Amino acid sequence: MARGPYAGRGMLGIVAIMLLGVLLAESGATRDSTAAEDEAWLDSAAIMGSVTHRNLSGAFRGGEAAAVMGRLEVDLRDATMARDEIVIEVDVLMGRVELLVPEEWSVVSEVDAALGGAEISPAHRDADAAAPRLVVRGGVVMGRLYVGE
């Protein structure tokens, strides 16, 4: 029986998927982790795993949060904004991101969602106009974004 011209390509694809799995397992991206930091900039991601991140910064400037087939919880309840308005870029693909913010912060959502949802706690949407303002931007595809306390 003769092999077709694409037989080698199928095997190459299988090897590539196995290598990707090994790289993800060795990178620590799939492991549960918890961190408490005094960082002014957030840069956190959860890829096929669960990450809990706590920020204690007295001059928080914003940042980026991403979840790809994983769960990311970012606790900013003990952080203080460096300016009157900061931006956090959020990308969710088949995962979940939770931003826990102080109750005195006002939150504005500029998030696009497809086959998913973005929920901002009513207390944060209706906060005082003079309150520190968090702008959440990004996209959610087949996942969920929640901002609350």
C-alpha positions as protocol buffer text, in pm:
chain_id: "A"
residue {
  index: 1
  type: MET
  ca { x: 0 y: 0 z: 0 }
}
residue {
  index: 2
  type: ALA
  ca { x: 143 y: 336 z: -103 }
}
residue {
  index: 3
  type: ARG
  ca { x: 160 y: 631 z: 135 }
}
residue {
  index: 4
  type: GLY
  ca { x: -4 y: 953 z: 23 }
}
residue {
  index: 5
  type: PRO
  ca { x: 186 y: 1279 z: -23 }
}
residue {
  index: 6
  type: TYR
  ca { x: 50 y: 1424 z: 306 }
}
residue {
  index: 7
  type: ALA
  ca { x: 135 y: 1138 z: 545 }
}
residue {
  index: 8
  type: GLY
  ca { x: 451 y: 1309 z: 673 }
}
residue {
  index: 9
  type: ARG
  ca { x: 266 y: 1635 z: 741 }
}
residue {
  index: 10
  type: GLY
  ca { x: 21 y: 1464 z: 976 }
}
residue {
  index: 11
  type: MET
  ca { x: 303 y: 1319 z: 1179 }
}
residue {
  index: 12
  type: LEU
  ca { x: 473 y: 1660 z: 1189 }
}
residue {
  index: 13
  type: GLY
  ca { x: 153 y: 1815 z: 1325 }
}
residue {
  index: 14
  type: ILE
  ca { x: 130 y: 1554 z: 1602 }
}
residue {
  index: 15
  type: VAL
  ca { x: 492 y: 1616 z: 1703 }
}
residue {
  index: 16
  type: ALA
  ca { x: 433 y: 1995 z: 1705 }
}
residue {
  index: 17
  type: ILE
  ca { x: 131 y: 1957 z: 1936 }
}
residue {
  index: 18
  type: MET
  ca { x: 330 y: 1735 z: 2172 }
}
residue {
  index: 19
  type: LEU
  ca { x: 616 y: 1988 z: 2183 }
}
residue {
  index: 20
  type: LEU
  ca { x: 371 y: 2269 z: 2260 }
}
residue {
  index: 21
  type: GLY
  ca { x: 231 y: 2065 z: 2550 }
}
residue {
  index: 22
  type: VAL
  ca { x: 579 y: 2003 z: 2689 }
}
residue {
  index: 23
  type: LEU
  ca { x: 669 y: 2373 z: 2658 }
}
residue {
  index: 24
  type: LEU
  ca { x: 352 y: 2479 z: 2840 }
}
residue {
  index: 25
  type: ALA
  ca { x: 408 y: 2224 z: 3117 }
}
residue {
  index: 26
  type: GLU
  ca { x: 769 y: 2330 z: 3170 }
}
residue {
  index: 27
  type: SER
  ca { x: 696 y: 2705 z: 3154 }
}
residue {
  index: 28
  type: GLY
  ca { x: 485 y: 2703 z: 3469 }
}
residue {
  index: 29
  type: ALA
  ca { x: 196 y: 2865 z: 3283 }
}
residue {
  index: 30
  type: THR
  ca { x: -36 y: 2581 z: 3382 }
}
residue {
  index: 31
  type: ARG
  ca { x: 47 y: 2578 z: 3753 }
}
residue {
  index: 32
  type: ASP
  ca { x: -159 y: 2742 z: 4024 }
}
residue {
  index: 33
  type: SER
  ca { x: 19 y: 3040 z: 4170 }
}
residue {
  index: 34
  type: THR
  ca { x: -43 y: 3318 z: 4415 }
}
residue {
  index: 35
  type: ALA
  ca { x: 157 y: 3637 z: 4436 }
}
residue {
  index: 36
  type: ALA
  ca { x: 135 y: 3952 z: 4649 }
}
residue {
  index: 37
  type: GLU
  ca { x: 337 y: 4234 z: 4502 }
}
residue {
  index: 38
  type: ASP
  ca { x: 394 y: 4603 z: 4538 }
}
residue {
  index: 39
  type: GLU
  ca { x: 421 y: 4655 z: 4162 }
}
residue {
  index: 40
  type: ALA
  ca { x: 298 y: 4973 z: 3995 }
}
residue {
  index: 41
  type: TRP
  ca { x: 224 y: 4785 z: 3670 }
}
residue {
  index: 42
  type: LEU
  ca { x: 15 y: 4468 z: 3633 }
}
residue {
  index: 43
  type: ASP
  ca { x: 131 y: 4208 z: 3383 }
}
residue {
  index: 44
  type: SER
  ca { x: -40 y: 3877 z: 3458 }
}
residue {
  index: 45
  type: ALA
  ca { x: -169 y: 3584 z: 3254 }
}
residue {
  index: 46
  type: ALA
  ca { x: -326 y: 3243 z: 3308 }
}
residue {
  index: 47
  type: ILE
  ca { x: -281 y: 2990 z: 3030 }
}
residue {
  index: 48
  type: MET
  ca { x: -461 y: 2659 z: 3080 }
}
residue {
  index: 49
  type: GLY
  ca { x: -435 y: 2702 z: 3456 }
}
residue {
  index: 50
  type: SER
  ca { x: -532 y: 2918 z: 3751 }
}
residue {
  index: 51
  type: VAL
  ca { x: -345 y: 3226 z: 3875 }
}
residue {
  index: 52
  type: THR
  ca { x: -428 y: 3445 z: 4174 }
}
residue {
  index: 53
  type: HIS
  ca { x: -249 y: 3778 z: 4185 }
}
residue {
  index: 54
  type: ARG
  ca { x: -268 y: 4035 z: 4466 }
}
residue {
  index: 55
  type: ASN
  ca { x: -136 y: 4389 z: 4420 }
}
residue {
  index: 56
  type: LEU
  ca { x: -52 y: 4612 z: 4717 }
}
residue {
  index: 57
  type: SER
  ca { x: 89 y: 4910 z: 4524 }
}
residue {
  index: 58
  type: GLY
  ca { x: 52 y: 5260 z: 4664 }
}
residue {
  index: 59
  type: ALA
  ca { x: 92 y: 5403 z: 4311 }
}
residue {
  index: 60
  type: PHE
  ca { x: -81 y: 5156 z: 4078 }
}
residue {
  index: 61
  type: ARG
  ca { x: -67 y: 5266 z: 3711 }
}
residue {
  index: 62
  type: GLY
  ca { x: -271 y: 4994 z: 3531 }
}
residue {
  index: 63
  type: GLY
  ca { x: -157 y: 4704 z: 3320 }
}
residue {
  index: 64
  type: GLU
  ca { x: -253 y: 4394 z: 3127 }
}
residue {
  index: 65
  type: ALA
  ca { x: -439 y: 4076 z: 3224 }
}
residue {
  index: 66
  type: ALA
  ca { x: -505 y: 3774 z: 3005 }
}
residue {
  index: 67
  type: ALA
  ca { x: -664 y: 3431 z: 3039 }
}
residue {
  index: 68
  type: VAL
  ca { x: -649 y: 3161 z: 2772 }
}
residue {
  index: 69
  type: MET
  ca { x: -845 y: 2854 z: 2876 }
}
residue {
  index: 70
  type: GLY
  ca { x: -764 y: 2945 z: 3235 }
}
residue {
  index: 71
  type: ARG
  ca { x: -871 y: 3155 z: 3533 }
}
residue {
  index: 72
  type: LEU
  ca { x: -701 y: 3474 z: 3649 }
}
residue {
  index: 73
  type: GLU
  ca { x: -799 y: 3655 z: 3968 }
}
residue {
  index: 74
  type: VAL
  ca { x: -641 y: 3995 z: 4029 }
}
residue {
  index: 75
  type: ASP
  ca { x: -701 y: 4146 z: 4373 }
}
residue {
  index: 76
  type: LEU
  ca { x: -647 y: 4523 z: 4368 }
}
residue {
  index: 77
  type: ARG
  ca { x: -849 y: 4598 z: 4684 }
}
residue {
  index: 78
  type: ASP
  ca { x: -537 y: 4711 z: 4873 }
}
residue {
  index: 79
  type: ALA
  ca { x: -391 y: 4911 z: 4583 }
}
residue {
  index: 80
  type: THR
  ca { x: -409 y: 5287 z: 4536 }
}
residue {
  index: 81
  type: MET
  ca { x: -420 y: 5457 z: 4195 }
}
residue {
  index: 82
  type: ALA
  ca { x: -123 y: 5671 z: 4090 }
}
residue {
  index: 83
  type: ARG
  ca { x: -353 y: 5899 z: 3885 }
}
residue {
  index: 84
  type: ASP
  ca { x: -722 y: 5984 z: 3870 }
}
residue {
  index: 85
  type: GLU
  ca { x: -770 y: 5740 z: 3581 }
}
residue {
  index: 86
  type: ILE
  ca { x: -589 y: 5419 z: 3488 }
}
residue {
  index: 87
  type: VAL
  ca { x: -642 y: 5156 z: 3218 }
}
residue {
  index: 88
  type: ILE
  ca { x: -623 y: 4777 z: 3238 }
}
residue {
  index: 89
  type: GLU
  ca { x: -619 y: 4587 z: 2907 }
}
residue {
  index: 90
  type: VAL
  ca { x: -798 y: 4252 z: 2939 }
}
residue {
  index: 91
  type: ASP
  ca { x: -798 y: 3964 z: 2692 }
}
residue {
  index: 92
  type: VAL
  ca { x: -1003 y: 3651 z: 2762 }
}
residue {
  index: 93
  type: LEU
  ca { x: -1020 y: 3349 z: 2534 }
}
residue {
  index: 94
  type: MET
  ca { x: -1225 y: 3058 z: 2667 }
}
residue {
  index: 95
  type: GLY
  ca { x: -1134 y: 3156 z: 3023 }
}
residue {
  index: 96
  type: ARG
  ca { x: -1222 y: 3387 z: 3310 }
}
residue {
  index: 97
  type: VAL
  ca { x: -1070 y: 3706 z: 3452 }
}
residue {
  index: 98
  type: GLU
  ca { x: -1184 y: 3854 z: 3783 }
}
residue {
  index: 99
  type: LEU
  ca { x: -1069 y: 4201 z: 3884 }
}
residue {
  index: 100
  type: LEU
  ca { x: -1141 y: 4274 z: 4250 }
}
residue {
  index: 101
  type: VAL
  ca { x: -1119 y: 4650 z: 4306 }
}
residue {
  index: 102
  type: PRO
  ca { x: -1175 y: 4884 z: 4602 }
}
residue {
  index: 103
  type: GLU
  ca { x: -1538 y: 4983 z: 4648 }
}
residue {
  index: 104
  type: GLU
  ca { x: -1455 y: 5355 z: 4608 }
}
residue {
  index: 105
  type: TRP
  ca { x: -1326 y: 5307 z: 4249 }
}
residue {
  index: 106
  type: SER
  ca { x: -1549 y: 5390 z: 3954 }
}
residue {
  index: 107
  type: VAL
  ca { x: -1524 y: 5136 z: 3669 }
}
residue {
  index: 108
  type: VAL
  ca { x: -1587 y: 5203 z: 3300 }
}
residue {
  index: 109
  type: SER
  ca { x: -1607 y: 4908 z: 3059 }
}
residue {
  index: 110
  type: GLU
  ca { x: -1480 y: 4936 z: 2703 }
}
residue {
  index: 111
  type: VAL
  ca { x: -1485 y: 4559 z: 2650 }
}
residue {
  index: 112
  type: ASP
  ca { x: -1616 y: 4377 z: 2343 }
}
residue {
  index: 113
  type: ALA
  ca { x: -1760 y: 4031 z: 2407 }
}
residue {
  index: 114
  type: ALA
  ca { x: -1839 y: 3751 z: 2161 }
}
residue {
  index: 115
  type: LEU
  ca { x: -2001 y: 3434 z: 2295 }
}
residue {
  index: 116
  type: GLY
  ca { x: -1906 y: 3552 z: 2642 }
}
residue {
  index: 117
  type: GLY
  ca { x: -1975 y: 3829 z: 2888 }
}
residue {
  index: 118
  type: ALA
  ca { x: -1830 y: 4122 z: 3076 }
}
residue {
  index: 119
  type: GLU
  ca { x: -1994 y: 4211 z: 3407 }
}
residue {
  index: 120
  type: ILE
  ca { x: -1920 y: 4524 z: 3608 }
}
residue {
  index: 121
  type: SER
  ca { x: -2059 y: 4538 z: 3961 }
}
residue {
  index: 122
  type: PRO
  ca { x: -2344 y: 4795 z: 3980 }
}
residue {
  index: 123
  type: ALA
  ca { x: -2176 y: 4967 z: 4275 }
}
residue {
  index: 124
  type: HIS
  ca { x: -1873 y: 5042 z: 4057 }
}
residue {
  index: 125
  type: ARG
  ca { x: -2072 y: 5156 z: 3754 }
}
residue {
  index: 126
  type: ASP
  ca { x: -2272 y: 5403 z: 3960 }
}
residue {
  index: 127
  type: ALA
  ca { x: -1984 y: 5533 z: 4174 }
}
residue {
  index: 128
  type: ASP
  ca { x: -1925 y: 5902 z: 4244 }
}
residue {
  index: 129
  type: ALA
  ca { x: -1795 y: 6101 z: 3945 }
}
residue {
  index: 130
  type: ALA
  ca { x: -1504 y: 6230 z: 4156 }
}
residue {
  index: 131
  type: ALA
  ca { x: -1395 y: 5875 z: 4245 }
}
residue {
  index: 132
  type: PRO
  ca { x: -1074 y: 5728 z: 4099 }
}
residue {
  index: 133
  type: ARG
  ca { x: -1164 y: 5581 z: 3760 }
}
residue {
  index: 134
  type: LEU
  ca { x: -1059 y: 5241 z: 3624 }
}
residue {
  index: 135
  type: VAL
  ca { x: -1110 y: 5190 z: 3250 }
}
residue {
  index: 136
  type: VAL
  ca { x: -1121 y: 4825 z: 3146 }
}
residue {
  index: 137
  type: ARG
  ca { x: -1051 y: 4768 z: 2774 }
}
residue {
  index: 138
  type: GLY
  ca { x: -1017 y: 4457 z: 2566 }
}
residue {
  index: 139
  type: GLY
  ca { x: -1209 y: 4157 z: 2445 }
}
residue {
  index: 140
  type: VAL
  ca { x: -1380 y: 3844 z: 2569 }
}
residue {
  index: 141
  type: VAL
  ca { x: -1432 y: 3544 z: 2340 }
}
residue {
  index: 142
  type: MET
  ca { x: -1616 y: 3244 z: 2486 }
}
residue {
  index: 143
  type: GLY
  ca { x: -1526 y: 3353 z: 2838 }
}
residue {
  index: 144
  type: ARG
  ca { x: -1614 y: 3588 z: 3122 }
}
residue {
  index: 145
  type: LEU
  ca { x: -1482 y: 3908 z: 3273 }
}
residue {
  index: 146
  type: TYR
  ca { x: -1601 y: 4019 z: 3616 }
}
residue {
  index: 147
  type: VAL
  ca { x: -1511 y: 4345 z: 3792 }
}
residue {
  index: 148
  type: GLY
  ca { x: -1632 y: 4392 z: 4148 }
}
residue {
  index: 149
  type: GLU
  ca { x: -1525 y: 4371 z: 4509 }
}
